[in-house]
Structures are given as structure tokens and as C-alpha cells.
Amino acid sequence: MAASVAGVARRLRRALRRSPSWLGPSRKPLSTLPPPTQGSAVRDAFLSFFRDRHGHRLVPSASVRPRGDPSLLFVNAGMNQFKPIFLGTVDPRSEMAGFRRVANSQKCVRAGGRHNDLEDVGRDLSHHTFFEMLGNWAFGGEYFKEEACTMAWELLTRVYGIPEDRLWVSYFGGDPKAGLDPDLESRDIWLSLGVPSNHVLSFGPQENFWEMGDTGPCGPCTEIHYDLAGGVGAPQLVELWNLVFMQHNREADGSLQPLPQQHVDTGMGLERLVAVLQGRCSTYDTDLFSPLFHAIHQGCGAPPYLGRVGAADEGHTDTAYRVVADHIRTLSVCIADGVSPGMSGAPLVLRRILRRAVRFSTEVLRAPPGLLGSLVPVVVETLGDAYPELQRNSAQIASLVSEDEAAFLDSLQRGRRIIDRTLKRLGPSDLFPADVAWSLSLSGNLGLPLDLVELMLEEKGVQLDSAGLAQLVQEEAQLRAHQAEPAQEQRLCLNLHALGELQHRGMTPTDDSPKYSYSLQPTGEYEFGPCEAQVLQLYTEDGAAVATVGPGQRCGLLLDRTNFYAEQGGQASDRGYLVRAGHQDVLFPVAQAQVWGGFILHEVLASEHLQVGDKVQLHVDKAWRLGCMEKHTATHLLSWALRQTLGPSTEQRGSHLNPEWLRFDVATQAPLTPEQLRTVEGTVQEAVQQDEAVYTAEVPLVLTACVPGLRSLDEVYPDPVRVVSVGVPVARALDPMSQAALQASVELCCGTHLLRTGAVGDLVIIRESQLTKGTTRLLVITGEQAQQAREVGKSLAQEVDVAAERLNRGSRDLVEAHQLSKDVGRLTKAMDRAVMPQWQRRELQARLKLLQRHANTAIRKLELAQAAVKSQELLKQHEKGPLIVDTVSAQSLSVLVKVVRQLCERAPGTSVLLLSPQPVGSVLCACQVAQGATPAFTAVAWALAVCSQMGGKAWGSHVVAQGTGRTMDLDAALSAARAYALNQL
């Protein structure tokens, strides 16, 4: 019996994995469970259970923007924020390092990357791009399998009241190829809790062995499933909860090694749990979605949602309901966390999600423009209590969604017009050109999904050149690969085994407090003293621990203390050198320092032998460090100035700095205006000129939690944490009654800073660009570089003034006018490349654009005047007739074309072709065919016949054409022109 049930369950599990849809009409209750529980209460009950009954610490959901994890587009599981613990890299001084048992509800997005449910959303009753993951964790062996299983069973059966006979469990059945035994411990735990043996199923590594990625912590898992069938017929199992027991580490060579510490990592989807508790077959039939469905119905007038799928969903109305409801939740959550629709990476995925939602709302539900934005308050109402950032940013979310929806609808209309114009040029059997389809796509100009372009063509009965489009897609992929940033040099690192070994040996983390040991001398110079240290461990480039290294060897150096700043918090690592005690004349260059789990690893090139136990003296590169200090203090001043200018709710989205420049990303409703940029610079300059003191102090992290105006980023901070305050002593800044942090720059920061702001010298924003919709990136320089940028800006401004004065005086002839136009163009290009204040660049660019327009107008007037004189002279030379073929002096094709047009206007019914020899040996050609000429006589053919004889080329239309060539025999060219025309006439 158990074997047959296992076989049925296996088949069902595989089917669910391919398309995990809860089948059938979604209105039929599943069981006689207690009255349905609201989704918010289900979430609260989970958190309260682990906090109150089992002593778990509740931690807030991490942002859906991954913190320092380039392998992820979005946070897609509850464990993502705890990776430093699993990998052993968590800062031992941080709050996270003290986590033992925690629980939370994590916002997750699965769209793009390894876990991508985007295209399945709407097609079935269970897929989502955004969902909430309920989880509990035990770190470092706080508890393991027995406790985890017991807690899960207690919560599901006693707190939520799910009948035990509706629950099944699976466990890891072993993997002989990997040398892994079955997890009989988990099996026996479930049996001891009263789970019937025929409800305890064994599966292999594909189902019940969980891995973080291709490498990293992993282990067997046991899953709890709910039987939708309720004992009627074959079981229909849907996974509720996955309990992962991290015991191993997958190495780069594919082998498994035991972890230094064991952890419990569990995850249960809130939406699926709520569906079970509310007796629904679909996650969409719960109160997590019903308010959105009601709002959609009210907003577009479509038939009410009925929960149909597949062929039963006529017109795809219910599919559209599910897509719009899911996608607006995803958009709202992502934008609240600083991910906005854009052109690459996660922002590009979000752009696709928005466009998909717009398509279904407008094309299927026939919703009026603005529906998506109107749904944001409903999302905020249903999720805002659990995730306050939605409430704080609700207006910005609605505005951004509405703007992008309007922009996409405009692109859609333009795309339809382009398709219609293209179709007029095609024959009945012609394929639609691939290059036109590509220009409409997300990779082209309009940003329409290619599947939408194909659908629009299908509606018109036109077939796309799929082979040509595939070629363009391949070329684009090759181009992106070619343009991709080169792979960074492999850094030395301490892996979790090395960290585990250090911890096993009882080695304390590196004391890096000497990095703050520097002083400001009366002369204004900074003094950085050396640091005495001892070599604790050496590592080769492949990570092997060794006792000694030889000359010329690149190695990792672990010391008991250091004055080097290890790269973190956006600040570049220090550089410098070290010497061995008693060998001051032999320098060991230190390229960088990296922090791994509180241990700082120095990358060193050994000049001579170096061994464990050696005493060394470290010296930081003073100029490099001072440059970083200058930029870091400038970063804080810039953040403060932006809040002063744009409003106190302005949020920093990230930064990076080195001695040369700093990069700052800030959340903005719209691009900064030149006046705002200028005001920000002026605010920083004022603080610099006042030479304010920069105060620092280490304080307990808890004291910073409720200080109004204190700035912190989405990072893990040590406890105690360093507070950096400009112009206000830290104690006063942290006094909640002082409000000082609202008027001054006060931030949590572990970086190195100036002791007074005056050393910043100056600050100039040299570039400003939209990183994504709602996020602006600023590139900034300081000090002498900033002063030079201001000088460049001043010089260019003077050149623009001179050009404006020349334009006001007017040009005497075309040569002078063209020269002025070229000078304005040269200035425009110089402005684009110059290192100068961005506010000034944009102001001067606007002036130059106007000057260029006026210069072109002046040229056009001079050309028209010159053309009028020349056309009058030619009319006097030629008798009235059907044809004028002649030479004339003209400085450009533009003038020559104007002469031809004026001749035709003054002599209707006359076809004209003029040649103009140039000083450099070329010949210009322009022609116009009279309106009454025969259909076979076209201007472009006439010009081509003449210019081909001169070895040149021609272009134009049936009426007007132009071209160029080279010839020493103008008479022959003129004769050919007359002969061709007379033959056509």
C-alpha cells in the first residue's frame, strides 16, 4: 500500500512541478475546517507562534533588492538575507551574528533568473511573481531536525487546525552516487509525532535535497504537503512547508563536505497556506487578492472574476484578472524597495511585468488608462501594515506606475502606426521585415515585447520574418557579450571551511580599530601612524593555509590587528605596504584588504620569505586613504544636501567611492533640475567653507533605532555601531529631543572620514543620469579636481557668450554663417565631453541648442536670398521652355536645391537640372521634374543617370533629387542630362 501511494504521490509531485496549478473551479470548499482566517491573521499567527511559544526573534523582511549578491535579480527566498550566516562571512560584531533562532515573513519576487514564474502567472491558479515566504531559522545548531519538525507540526495542526489526516510528509531517501545515506532521522521524527507510515514518503535528491546554488551550503529537506483530495480518490498533494537541514557544503569540484555549523532553514508560502485555511483551491480565491479583483471589476467594468482557467476561460478574462492583480503587487513592492522599471537587469524584468499588466488590462479587460495606478492604494491597504515601506512610498509608486503605463500605451499606438505604414509597402506575400519588428521591441526603440509585436501582426494576417528576427536576437546577444565588463581578477578569499577552521582554533576576529587612528596636525596635514601586528596565517592563491610563502608569491595575509580599511560600505579598500620587524628596507606591497566574517585578509605580494609568527609593521598609502576620507565625508554632505533640497524623505539607493570620484544613487520623483543641482552643490560648499568638525563615536545599535532624521542604509551594521555626525557632537545628535539629526548630517557608517569638512575643498556634480525610473545617479568630484571642473565650465560659458554675440551681430555671407554653425556644433560636442558642473552643462546645452537653431535659420535665409538672385539670373539666360539644364556657382547642395526649386516655382511646367563645380574637383547636382511630366520621367532617375556618368551617386524622390560626382568635362555631363530628359519627355 505504501509503495503504491508513494508511486501515486511521485507522479503527482512531478506533474505539480511542471505546472503547480490547483486544478478545477475554485469555488468549492476543500473541507470542514474552522471558519476562514484572514490572510493578515495567518501571518500574525505564524510570527506570534515562533516568538511567544518558542523564543524566536522576529526580524523584518529584507528589501527585494538583493544586498550585495550579484547572483540574484530579486530576493526570491526567505534565506537570502541570512546568506552571510550560512557562508560564515557575517561580521561577528553585527546584530546578525547574534541571531540564534529567528522568524519572519519575507517579500519574495520570482521573475527572471533561476526561479522565473512570470510567464506562468495567470495561466493557472497558483503561480505568482510576488509572494510572502513565512520562515523560521535556527543557526549554529541552536536546534535541529526534531525541534523543527515538532514546531511545524504543532503550528499546522494545533494553531491552524489543519486535520492531521490531510497532511503528508516527504524526506530525503539518500543518494548513493553522492555517498549520502537516507535521512532516517527525519522519517523517525515524523513517525514519532503520529504521522501514519503511509503518509511518510521517501524521495531522492531532486525532490528532497535543497541547494543554495551550484556551490554553497546545502542539505536534506523534509516537506509537509496538504492533500487537496481529502481522502477521496488518489491524493492530490500540494507542498505547504519545506524544512531544510543545512549539513553540507557543495564545493567547486562538485563534492560535498560537512559544514562547520549546522542550520535549520524553513519556508512556507503565505498565499498557499491561506488558501488551505480558507478552504480554497486557488491562492487567488483568498482575501489576499479579493480586494484587488473587486477594484479591477469596478475600474474596468469587465465581468466579475470566476476563477476559470484554460479553455473554460473564454476571452481570457480571468487570466487577465490574475495577471493584473499579481503584477500590481509585484510592481508596488519592488518600487517601494527602490527597484523601478528600467533597461537592464532587475529593472528590465520589472519593465516587462508592467507592460504585461498593461496589455492584459487594456486589451483583455478593456480597462481605461490609469487602472494600474488606481490599484496601488488597494495593495497598500492589504500589505502596508506588514510592510510599512509601501505606506511611506504609496504616492511615488502610483505616480511611477501611471507614468509608465501612459508611456507604454503611447508606444503601443506608435507601434501600430509604424506597422500600418510598413504593411502599405509590402506585397501580399511579403514577410514583415525583421528589422522593423526589432525596432519596436524592448531591445529597440519603442519597448514593445516581441510576442506582442507578433500578436499584432497575426491579427492583421501578416507573417513575421522569424529567421531574420532570430538573427538579430543572436547579434544582440553577441554584442552584449562583447560589451560586458571584463571578468574581474579572482580575489583571494576565506571560504566557509577556512573561517570554520579559524573559529575552531578559537582565533578572534581581526582588530581593525587602528584604521581610525589618525590625527589632524596644526599645519592642516593628517598623520597616519604605523600599526604593529603579527602574522597569524598565510594563504595561497587557491585558498590553502600555509605556514610560509616565498619571494614573488601572491598570498593572503591574516594579522591579529591592522590599520587597513577593508572594502565595505561602498568605500574602496586601502592600499599600502608592510615591512617585517628588523627589515625596514624590504617592502611587501599590500594591494587590497577584504573582510570575511570579521577576519581581514590582506592581499600581499611577498618580496621575501614571510611566515606565520613574523612581526610586521603596516603603512597605509596616505594619499589614497586621504582621498577616500575626503570622498566619504563628501558623500555624507551630499546626502544631507539632497535631503535639504529635495525633501527629508529623500532616500539614498547606494554609493561607491575611491580617491578619484564618488558615485551616489538617490531616489527621485523626477530628474533633478539644473537649479536643484546647483542648490545641492551650494549647500555642500557652505558646509565645507564653515570647516565644521566631523564627530564620530561608537554607540549601542539600539540607541540609534528611534532617532528622527538619522540615516542608515539597507546594510548589516556592527553592534556597537559607529555614528558619524557633521557639526554636531554625537551625544547631542542621538538625543531624540534635540532634533539635531534633522538639521545636520548624521549617519551610521563604518568608513573613514575627515576630521573637519574644510579638507573637502569643493564639490562638483559632473554627471547626472537616470539609472532607472525613480533613481538618479550622480557622479561627483571634490577638491582640486572640482575647482578645475569649475574653471572648465567658466571657460566654456565664455565661449558660448562669444558665439551668442557673433550671432546677434549677424553674418555677412554664407561662409561666415556656416562657420558660426560649425563653432556652435563644436562647442556642443565639447560640452558633452567636458568635466564640468552638470547644472552648468545643462544650462549651456539649452543655450547652444537655441543658438544652433538661430544659426541654421540665418543660413537658411542667406541661402534663400542667394538662390533668389541666381535663379533670377538663370531665368534671364534661358528662354521659356520645358527644360533648363545648366551650371551655376553654389557653395553647397542645400543652396543648389533651393535654386532649382525657385526656378521651378517661377517657371511652372519646366524641369530643371543644375550642376555646380566645386573648388575641390567634385560636382554637385540637383534636379526637379515638372508636375506635368510623364510618369516615367523621375527626378531620382534623371540625377542617377547624370551622376553615374560622373562616377558618383544620387538620391531623392520622383519629384526632387540630388547627387554628386567628379568630372573634368562638364559639357558632356550637361549634354547627357539634356539627352536623358528629352528622351523621357
Summary of the structure (lengths in Angstrom):
residues: 985
radius of gyration: 35.9
end to end distance: 97.1
largest distance: 114.7
contacts: 3304
relative contact order: 0.05
helix: 44%
strand: 23%
